[in-house]
């Protein structure tokens, strides 16, 4: 039996891990007014034990079949929104969470502005203009790079010509 191994996002994969790293996604959600969605996490978060503004993230599950399907599922689970278009931003974040090494694929997801229905992971949400989003997101990487990436991503363009891996500490 041939086993598919994911090298590029969107190809089929049967493994939840790449080597010893858990596959995850992070997606920025943008509506037709170019507003970005921030979610306020619960202070009961097992890793941080505090509440802060962030975006949709989640684990790849075997039944997703592709990382893009993980993006669609996580957006629906965490916000109730359906994505119209998901673009992989050629960006991977690697970090440790609760003792597990993670490899997080970064996307932008386009949606129609609708009523957001939060799950138990978040306690609030808001649609923000670009500058407010950059100011308020709890970002563990370089915010200047984030600005450049998102500025192009909103226009459906990709900042990184080749896949970029950032290791977050």
PyMOL commands that place a pseudoatom at each C-alpha (Angstrom):
pseudoatom trace, name=CA, resn=UNK, resi=1, chain=A, elem=C, hetatm=0, pos=[0.000, 0.000, 0.000]
pseudoatom trace, name=CA, resn=UNK, resi=2, chain=A, elem=C, hetatm=0, pos=[1.425, 3.352, -1.032]
pseudoatom trace, name=CA, resn=UNK, resi=3, chain=A, elem=C, hetatm=0, pos=[1.523, 5.964, 1.733]
pseudoatom trace, name=CA, resn=UNK, resi=4, chain=A, elem=C, hetatm=0, pos=[1.286, 9.660, 0.864]
pseudoatom trace, name=CA, resn=UNK, resi=5, chain=A, elem=C, hetatm=0, pos=[3.655, 11.985, 2.655]
pseudoatom trace, name=CA, resn=UNK, resi=6, chain=A, elem=C, hetatm=0, pos=[2.851, 15.672, 2.819]
pseudoatom trace, name=CA, resn=UNK, resi=7, chain=A, elem=C, hetatm=0, pos=[5.615, 17.920, 1.575]
pseudoatom trace, name=CA, resn=UNK, resi=8, chain=A, elem=C, hetatm=0, pos=[3.553, 20.825, 0.251]
pseudoatom trace, name=CA, resn=UNK, resi=9, chain=A, elem=C, hetatm=0, pos=[0.247, 21.979, 1.737]
pseudoatom trace, name=CA, resn=UNK, resi=10, chain=A, elem=C, hetatm=0, pos=[-2.778, 20.652, -0.078]
pseudoatom trace, name=CA, resn=UNK, resi=11, chain=A, elem=C, hetatm=0, pos=[-1.416, 17.204, -0.864]
pseudoatom trace, name=CA, resn=UNK, resi=12, chain=A, elem=C, hetatm=0, pos=[-2.951, 14.203, 0.802]
pseudoatom trace, name=CA, resn=UNK, resi=13, chain=A, elem=C, hetatm=0, pos=[-1.431, 12.941, 4.020]
pseudoatom trace, name=CA, resn=UNK, resi=14, chain=A, elem=C, hetatm=0, pos=[-2.188, 10.075, 6.326]
pseudoatom trace, name=CA, resn=UNK, resi=15, chain=A, elem=C, hetatm=0, pos=[-0.045, 11.253, 9.238]
pseudoatom trace, name=CA, resn=UNK, resi=16, chain=A, elem=C, hetatm=0, pos=[-0.860, 13.688, 12.023]
pseudoatom trace, name=CA, resn=UNK, resi=17, chain=A, elem=C, hetatm=0, pos=[2.864, 14.236, 12.538]
pseudoatom trace, name=CA, resn=UNK, resi=18, chain=A, elem=C, hetatm=0, pos=[5.722, 15.201, 10.243]
pseudoatom trace, name=CA, resn=UNK, resi=19, chain=A, elem=C, hetatm=0, pos=[8.632, 13.421, 11.859]
pseudoatom trace, name=CA, resn=UNK, resi=20, chain=A, elem=C, hetatm=0, pos=[8.268, 14.324, 15.520]
pseudoatom trace, name=CA, resn=UNK, resi=21, chain=A, elem=C, hetatm=0, pos=[6.274, 17.535, 14.878]
pseudoatom trace, name=CA, resn=UNK, resi=22, chain=A, elem=C, hetatm=0, pos=[2.493, 17.805, 15.167]
pseudoatom trace, name=CA, resn=UNK, resi=23, chain=A, elem=C, hetatm=0, pos=[0.887, 19.321, 12.055]
pseudoatom trace, name=CA, resn=UNK, resi=24, chain=A, elem=C, hetatm=0, pos=[-1.200, 22.396, 12.796]
pseudoatom trace, name=CA, resn=UNK, resi=25, chain=A, elem=C, hetatm=0, pos=[-2.682, 25.375, 10.985]
pseudoatom trace, name=CA, resn=UNK, resi=26, chain=A, elem=C, hetatm=0, pos=[-3.018, 29.062, 11.694]
pseudoatom trace, name=CA, resn=UNK, resi=27, chain=A, elem=C, hetatm=0, pos=[-5.262, 31.189, 9.511]
pseudoatom trace, name=CA, resn=UNK, resi=28, chain=A, elem=C, hetatm=0, pos=[-5.997, 34.869, 9.293]
pseudoatom trace, name=CA, resn=UNK, resi=29, chain=A, elem=C, hetatm=0, pos=[-9.652, 35.470, 8.399]
pseudoatom trace, name=CA, resn=UNK, resi=30, chain=A, elem=C, hetatm=0, pos=[-10.565, 38.387, 6.128]
pseudoatom trace, name=CA, resn=UNK, resi=31, chain=A, elem=C, hetatm=0, pos=[-14.018, 39.504, 5.041]
pseudoatom trace, name=CA, resn=UNK, resi=32, chain=A, elem=C, hetatm=0, pos=[-15.133, 41.328, 1.902]
pseudoatom trace, name=CA, resn=UNK, resi=33, chain=A, elem=C, hetatm=0, pos=[-14.505, 44.695, 3.636]
pseudoatom trace, name=CA, resn=UNK, resi=34, chain=A, elem=C, hetatm=0, pos=[-10.840, 43.734, 4.243]
pseudoatom trace, name=CA, resn=UNK, resi=35, chain=A, elem=C, hetatm=0, pos=[-11.484, 43.477, 7.979]
pseudoatom trace, name=CA, resn=UNK, resi=36, chain=A, elem=C, hetatm=0, pos=[-9.498, 40.858, 9.871]
pseudoatom trace, name=CA, resn=UNK, resi=37, chain=A, elem=C, hetatm=0, pos=[-11.052, 38.705, 12.570]
pseudoatom trace, name=CA, resn=UNK, resi=38, chain=A, elem=C, hetatm=0, pos=[-9.555, 38.557, 16.050]
pseudoatom trace, name=CA, resn=UNK, resi=39, chain=A, elem=C, hetatm=0, pos=[-10.699, 35.994, 18.590]
pseudoatom trace, name=CA, resn=UNK, resi=40, chain=A, elem=C, hetatm=0, pos=[-10.249, 36.498, 22.319]
pseudoatom trace, name=CA, resn=UNK, resi=41, chain=A, elem=C, hetatm=0, pos=[-9.093, 33.257, 23.851]
pseudoatom trace, name=CA, resn=UNK, resi=42, chain=A, elem=C, hetatm=0, pos=[-10.357, 32.011, 27.184]
pseudoatom trace, name=CA, resn=UNK, resi=43, chain=A, elem=C, hetatm=0, pos=[-8.220, 32.545, 30.284]
pseudoatom trace, name=CA, resn=UNK, resi=44, chain=A, elem=C, hetatm=0, pos=[-8.647, 28.777, 30.773]
pseudoatom trace, name=CA, resn=UNK, resi=45, chain=A, elem=C, hetatm=0, pos=[-6.236, 28.140, 27.883]
pseudoatom trace, name=CA, resn=UNK, resi=46, chain=A, elem=C, hetatm=0, pos=[-4.098, 25.186, 29.049]
pseudoatom trace, name=CA, resn=UNK, resi=47, chain=A, elem=C, hetatm=0, pos=[-0.834, 26.636, 27.741]
pseudoatom trace, name=CA, resn=UNK, resi=48, chain=A, elem=C, hetatm=0, pos=[-1.043, 30.338, 28.533]
pseudoatom trace, name=CA, resn=UNK, resi=49, chain=A, elem=C, hetatm=0, pos=[-3.616, 30.531, 31.356]
pseudoatom trace, name=CA, resn=UNK, resi=50, chain=A, elem=C, hetatm=0, pos=[-4.601, 34.017, 30.230]
pseudoatom trace, name=CA, resn=UNK, resi=51, chain=A, elem=C, hetatm=0, pos=[-6.914, 35.659, 27.741]
pseudoatom trace, name=CA, resn=UNK, resi=52, chain=A, elem=C, hetatm=0, pos=[-5.579, 37.455, 24.637]
pseudoatom trace, name=CA, resn=UNK, resi=53, chain=A, elem=C, hetatm=0, pos=[-6.469, 38.309, 21.024]
pseudoatom trace, name=CA, resn=UNK, resi=54, chain=A, elem=C, hetatm=0, pos=[-5.434, 35.758, 18.419]
pseudoatom trace, name=CA, resn=UNK, resi=55, chain=A, elem=C, hetatm=0, pos=[-6.626, 33.951, 15.278]
pseudoatom trace, name=CA, resn=UNK, resi=56, chain=A, elem=C, hetatm=0, pos=[-7.936, 30.510, 14.336]
pseudoatom trace, name=CA, resn=UNK, resi=57, chain=A, elem=C, hetatm=0, pos=[-5.463, 27.702, 14.936]
pseudoatom trace, name=CA, resn=UNK, resi=58, chain=A, elem=C, hetatm=0, pos=[-5.872, 23.958, 15.145]
pseudoatom trace, name=CA, resn=UNK, resi=59, chain=A, elem=C, hetatm=0, pos=[-4.561, 20.458, 14.697]
pseudoatom trace, name=CA, resn=UNK, resi=60, chain=A, elem=C, hetatm=0, pos=[-4.579, 18.444, 11.516]
pseudoatom trace, name=CA, resn=UNK, resi=61, chain=A, elem=C, hetatm=0, pos=[-6.766, 15.347, 11.867]
pseudoatom trace, name=CA, resn=UNK, resi=62, chain=A, elem=C, hetatm=0, pos=[-6.336, 12.271, 9.685]
pseudoatom trace, name=CA, resn=UNK, resi=63, chain=A, elem=C, hetatm=0, pos=[-9.875, 12.581, 8.326]
pseudoatom trace, name=CA, resn=UNK, resi=64, chain=A, elem=C, hetatm=0, pos=[-9.074, 16.085, 7.005]
pseudoatom trace, name=CA, resn=UNK, resi=65, chain=A, elem=C, hetatm=0, pos=[-6.956, 14.472, 4.243]
pseudoatom trace, name=CA, resn=UNK, resi=66, chain=A, elem=C, hetatm=0, pos=[-5.301, 17.827, 3.420]
pseudoatom trace, name=CA, resn=UNK, resi=67, chain=A, elem=C, hetatm=0, pos=[-4.044, 20.756, 5.445]
pseudoatom trace, name=CA, resn=UNK, resi=68, chain=A, elem=C, hetatm=0, pos=[-6.450, 23.040, 3.560]
pseudoatom trace, name=CA, resn=UNK, resi=69, chain=A, elem=C, hetatm=0, pos=[-9.349, 20.879, 4.772]
pseudoatom trace, name=CA, resn=UNK, resi=70, chain=A, elem=C, hetatm=0, pos=[-8.019, 21.416, 8.299]
pseudoatom trace, name=CA, resn=UNK, resi=71, chain=A, elem=C, hetatm=0, pos=[-8.217, 25.171, 7.698]
pseudoatom trace, name=CA, resn=UNK, resi=72, chain=A, elem=C, hetatm=0, pos=[-11.840, 24.930, 6.512]
pseudoatom trace, name=CA, resn=UNK, resi=73, chain=A, elem=C, hetatm=0, pos=[-12.826, 22.697, 9.438]
pseudoatom trace, name=CA, resn=UNK, resi=74, chain=A, elem=C, hetatm=0, pos=[-11.122, 24.810, 12.101]
pseudoatom trace, name=CA, resn=UNK, resi=75, chain=A, elem=C, hetatm=0, pos=[-12.616, 28.071, 10.787]
pseudoatom trace, name=CA, resn=UNK, resi=76, chain=A, elem=C, hetatm=0, pos=[-16.089, 26.475, 10.854]
pseudoatom trace, name=CA, resn=UNK, resi=77, chain=A, elem=C, hetatm=0, pos=[-15.574, 24.960, 14.332]
pseudoatom trace, name=CA, resn=UNK, resi=78, chain=A, elem=C, hetatm=0, pos=[-14.170, 28.120, 15.931]
pseudoatom trace, name=CA, resn=UNK, resi=79, chain=A, elem=C, hetatm=0, pos=[-16.273, 30.803, 14.200]
pseudoatom trace, name=CA, resn=UNK, resi=80, chain=A, elem=C, hetatm=0, pos=[-19.192, 29.166, 12.382]
pseudoatom trace, name=CA, resn=UNK, resi=81, chain=A, elem=C, hetatm=0, pos=[-17.953, 30.816, 9.161]
pseudoatom trace, name=CA, resn=UNK, resi=82, chain=A, elem=C, hetatm=0, pos=[-17.458, 29.109, 5.802]
pseudoatom trace, name=CA, resn=UNK, resi=83, chain=A, elem=C, hetatm=0, pos=[-14.352, 29.984, 3.832]
pseudoatom trace, name=CA, resn=UNK, resi=84, chain=A, elem=C, hetatm=0, pos=[-14.576, 31.049, 0.180]
pseudoatom trace, name=CA, resn=UNK, resi=85, chain=A, elem=C, hetatm=0, pos=[-10.867, 30.825, -0.501]
pseudoatom trace, name=CA, resn=UNK, resi=86, chain=A, elem=C, hetatm=0, pos=[-7.834, 29.656, 1.504]
pseudoatom trace, name=CA, resn=UNK, resi=87, chain=A, elem=C, hetatm=0, pos=[-4.324, 30.586, 0.475]
pseudoatom trace, name=CA, resn=UNK, resi=88, chain=A, elem=C, hetatm=0, pos=[-1.196, 29.000, 1.915]
pseudoatom trace, name=CA, resn=UNK, resi=89, chain=A, elem=C, hetatm=0, pos=[1.230, 31.834, 2.654]
pseudoatom trace, name=CA, resn=UNK, resi=90, chain=A, elem=C, hetatm=0, pos=[4.420, 29.798, 2.200]
pseudoatom trace, name=CA, resn=UNK, resi=91, chain=A, elem=C, hetatm=0, pos=[5.079, 30.242, 5.911]
pseudoatom trace, name=CA, resn=UNK, resi=92, chain=A, elem=C, hetatm=0, pos=[5.587, 27.681, 8.662]
pseudoatom trace, name=CA, resn=UNK, resi=93, chain=A, elem=C, hetatm=0, pos=[5.886, 28.409, 12.378]
pseudoatom trace, name=CA, resn=UNK, resi=94, chain=A, elem=C, hetatm=0, pos=[7.673, 25.837, 14.542]
pseudoatom trace, name=CA, resn=UNK, resi=95, chain=A, elem=C, hetatm=0, pos=[7.350, 25.921, 18.313]
pseudoatom trace, name=CA, resn=UNK, resi=96, chain=A, elem=C, hetatm=0, pos=[6.726, 23.832, 21.408]
pseudoatom trace, name=CA, resn=UNK, resi=97, chain=A, elem=C, hetatm=0, pos=[3.274, 23.711, 23.021]
pseudoatom trace, name=CA, resn=UNK, resi=98, chain=A, elem=C, hetatm=0, pos=[2.575, 21.722, 26.184]
pseudoatom trace, name=CA, resn=UNK, resi=99, chain=A, elem=C, hetatm=0, pos=[5.664, 19.596, 25.589]
pseudoatom trace, name=CA, resn=UNK, resi=100, chain=A, elem=C, hetatm=0, pos=[4.787, 18.834, 21.932]
pseudoatom trace, name=CA, resn=UNK, resi=101, chain=A, elem=C, hetatm=0, pos=[6.826, 20.107, 18.980]
pseudoatom trace, name=CA, resn=UNK, resi=102, chain=A, elem=C, hetatm=0, pos=[4.469, 21.766, 16.466]
pseudoatom trace, name=CA, resn=UNK, resi=103, chain=A, elem=C, hetatm=0, pos=[4.737, 22.649, 12.793]
pseudoatom trace, name=CA, resn=UNK, resi=104, chain=A, elem=C, hetatm=0, pos=[2.056, 25.227, 11.973]
pseudoatom trace, name=CA, resn=UNK, resi=105, chain=A, elem=C, hetatm=0, pos=[1.156, 26.076, 8.357]
pseudoatom trace, name=CA, resn=UNK, resi=106, chain=A, elem=C, hetatm=0, pos=[0.047, 29.707, 7.934]
pseudoatom trace, name=CA, resn=UNK, resi=107, chain=A, elem=C, hetatm=0, pos=[-2.925, 30.574, 5.709]
pseudoatom trace, name=CA, resn=UNK, resi=108, chain=A, elem=C, hetatm=0, pos=[-5.259, 33.424, 4.946]
pseudoatom trace, name=CA, resn=UNK, resi=109, chain=A, elem=C, hetatm=0, pos=[-8.959, 32.588, 4.623]
pseudoatom trace, name=CA, resn=UNK, resi=110, chain=A, elem=C, hetatm=0, pos=[-11.512, 34.757, 2.886]
pseudoatom trace, name=CA, resn=UNK, resi=111, chain=A, elem=C, hetatm=0, pos=[-15.094, 34.767, 4.164]
pseudoatom trace, name=CA, resn=UNK, resi=112, chain=A, elem=C, hetatm=0, pos=[-18.286, 36.753, 3.803]
pseudoatom trace, name=CA, resn=UNK, resi=113, chain=A, elem=C, hetatm=0, pos=[-18.960, 38.842, 6.896]
pseudoatom trace, name=CA, resn=UNK, resi=114, chain=A, elem=C, hetatm=0, pos=[-21.588, 37.023, 8.898]
pseudoatom trace, name=CA, resn=UNK, resi=115, chain=A, elem=C, hetatm=0, pos=[-22.565, 36.366, 12.470]
pseudoatom trace, name=CA, resn=UNK, resi=116, chain=A, elem=C, hetatm=0, pos=[-19.608, 34.726, 14.212]
pseudoatom trace, name=CA, resn=UNK, resi=117, chain=A, elem=C, hetatm=0, pos=[-20.533, 31.779, 16.425]
pseudoatom trace, name=CA, resn=UNK, resi=118, chain=A, elem=C, hetatm=0, pos=[-17.770, 31.105, 18.922]
pseudoatom trace, name=CA, resn=UNK, resi=119, chain=A, elem=C, hetatm=0, pos=[-16.947, 27.708, 20.378]
pseudoatom trace, name=CA, resn=UNK, resi=120, chain=A, elem=C, hetatm=0, pos=[-15.648, 27.086, 23.915]
pseudoatom trace, name=CA, resn=UNK, resi=121, chain=A, elem=C, hetatm=0, pos=[-12.090, 28.168, 23.015]
pseudoatom trace, name=CA, resn=UNK, resi=122, chain=A, elem=C, hetatm=0, pos=[-12.969, 31.867, 22.638]
pseudoatom trace, name=CA, resn=UNK, resi=123, chain=A, elem=C, hetatm=0, pos=[-14.924, 34.360, 24.705]
pseudoatom trace, name=CA, resn=UNK, resi=124, chain=A, elem=C, hetatm=0, pos=[-15.178, 37.280, 22.284]
pseudoatom trace, name=CA, resn=UNK, resi=125, chain=A, elem=C, hetatm=0, pos=[-14.404, 38.386, 18.736]
pseudoatom trace, name=CA, resn=UNK, resi=126, chain=A, elem=C, hetatm=0, pos=[-14.051, 41.542, 16.691]
pseudoatom trace, name=CA, resn=UNK, resi=127, chain=A, elem=C, hetatm=0, pos=[-13.552, 42.527, 13.075]
pseudoatom trace, name=CA, resn=UNK, resi=128, chain=A, elem=C, hetatm=0, pos=[-10.626, 44.960, 12.792]
pseudoatom trace, name=CA, resn=UNK, resi=129, chain=A, elem=C, hetatm=0, pos=[-9.052, 47.226, 10.266]
pseudoatom trace, name=CA, resn=UNK, resi=130, chain=A, elem=C, hetatm=0, pos=[-5.452, 46.310, 9.430]
pseudoatom trace, name=CA, resn=UNK, resi=131, chain=A, elem=C, hetatm=0, pos=[-3.631, 48.632, 11.871]
pseudoatom trace, name=CA, resn=UNK, resi=132, chain=A, elem=C, hetatm=0, pos=[-5.875, 47.722, 14.812]
pseudoatom trace, name=CA, resn=UNK, resi=133, chain=A, elem=C, hetatm=0, pos=[-5.414, 44.025, 14.043]
pseudoatom trace, name=CA, resn=UNK, resi=134, chain=A, elem=C, hetatm=0, pos=[-1.604, 44.335, 13.984]
pseudoatom trace, name=CA, resn=UNK, resi=135, chain=A, elem=C, hetatm=0, pos=[-1.644, 46.340, 17.207]
pseudoatom trace, name=CA, resn=UNK, resi=136, chain=A, elem=C, hetatm=0, pos=[-3.904, 43.961, 19.140]
pseudoatom trace, name=CA, resn=UNK, resi=137, chain=A, elem=C, hetatm=0, pos=[-2.925, 40.472, 18.003]
pseudoatom trace, name=CA, resn=UNK, resi=138, chain=A, elem=C, hetatm=0, pos=[-0.787, 38.583, 20.493]
pseudoatom trace, name=CA, resn=UNK, resi=139, chain=A, elem=C, hetatm=0, pos=[1.931, 37.604, 18.008]
pseudoatom trace, name=CA, resn=UNK, resi=140, chain=A, elem=C, hetatm=0, pos=[4.980, 35.604, 19.092]
pseudoatom trace, name=CA, resn=UNK, resi=141, chain=A, elem=C, hetatm=0, pos=[7.014, 36.408, 15.983]
pseudoatom trace, name=CA, resn=UNK, resi=142, chain=A, elem=C, hetatm=0, pos=[8.194, 39.591, 14.296]
pseudoatom trace, name=CA, resn=UNK, resi=143, chain=A, elem=C, hetatm=0, pos=[5.254, 41.988, 13.822]
pseudoatom trace, name=CA, resn=UNK, resi=144, chain=A, elem=C, hetatm=0, pos=[7.050, 43.860, 11.018]
pseudoatom trace, name=CA, resn=UNK, resi=145, chain=A, elem=C, hetatm=0, pos=[7.196, 40.641, 8.995]
pseudoatom trace, name=CA, resn=UNK, resi=146, chain=A, elem=C, hetatm=0, pos=[3.569, 39.922, 9.918]
pseudoatom trace, name=CA, resn=UNK, resi=147, chain=A, elem=C, hetatm=0, pos=[2.563, 43.350, 8.534]
pseudoatom trace, name=CA, resn=UNK, resi=148, chain=A, elem=C, hetatm=0, pos=[4.355, 42.696, 5.241]
pseudoatom trace, name=CA, resn=UNK, resi=149, chain=A, elem=C, hetatm=0, pos=[2.905, 39.197, 4.887]
pseudoatom trace, name=CA, resn=UNK, resi=150, chain=A, elem=C, hetatm=0, pos=[-0.668, 40.279, 5.657]
pseudoatom trace, name=CA, resn=UNK, resi=151, chain=A, elem=C, hetatm=0, pos=[-0.523, 43.427, 3.568]
pseudoatom trace, name=CA, resn=UNK, resi=152, chain=A, elem=C, hetatm=0, pos=[0.087, 41.270, 0.494]
pseudoatom trace, name=CA, resn=UNK, resi=153, chain=A, elem=C, hetatm=0, pos=[-2.061, 38.324, 1.622]
pseudoatom trace, name=CA, resn=UNK, resi=154, chain=A, elem=C, hetatm=0, pos=[-5.173, 40.503, 1.818]
pseudoatom trace, name=CA, resn=UNK, resi=155, chain=A, elem=C, hetatm=0, pos=[-4.550, 41.230, -1.885]
pseudoatom trace, name=CA, resn=UNK, resi=156, chain=A, elem=C, hetatm=0, pos=[-4.158, 37.471, -2.492]
pseudoatom trace, name=CA, resn=UNK, resi=157, chain=A, elem=C, hetatm=0, pos=[-0.423, 37.804, -2.998]
pseudoatom trace, name=CA, resn=UNK, resi=158, chain=A, elem=C, hetatm=0, pos=[2.343, 35.882, -1.228]
pseudoatom trace, name=CA, resn=UNK, resi=159, chain=A, elem=C, hetatm=0, pos=[5.256, 37.613, 0.496]
pseudoatom trace, name=CA, resn=UNK, resi=160, chain=A, elem=C, hetatm=0, pos=[7.623, 34.633, 0.694]
pseudoatom trace, name=CA, resn=UNK, resi=161, chain=A, elem=C, hetatm=0, pos=[8.799, 33.336, -2.701]
pseudoatom trace, name=CA, resn=UNK, resi=162, chain=A, elem=C, hetatm=0, pos=[10.015, 30.129, -1.089]
pseudoatom trace, name=CA, resn=UNK, resi=163, chain=A, elem=C, hetatm=0, pos=[8.664, 28.320, 1.938]
pseudoatom trace, name=CA, resn=UNK, resi=164, chain=A, elem=C, hetatm=0, pos=[9.828, 30.159, 5.072]
pseudoatom trace, name=CA, resn=UNK, resi=165, chain=A, elem=C, hetatm=0, pos=[10.194, 28.423, 8.433]
pseudoatom trace, name=CA, resn=UNK, resi=166, chain=A, elem=C, hetatm=0, pos=[10.278, 30.568, 11.581]
pseudoatom trace, name=CA, resn=UNK, resi=167, chain=A, elem=C, hetatm=0, pos=[11.248, 28.913, 14.834]
pseudoatom trace, name=CA, resn=UNK, resi=168, chain=A, elem=C, hetatm=0, pos=[9.460, 30.586, 17.732]
pseudoatom trace, name=CA, resn=UNK, resi=169, chain=A, elem=C, hetatm=0, pos=[10.834, 30.366, 21.246]
for i in range(1, 169): cmd.bond("trace and resi %d" % i, "trace and resi %d" % (i + 1))
show_as sticks, trace
zoom trace
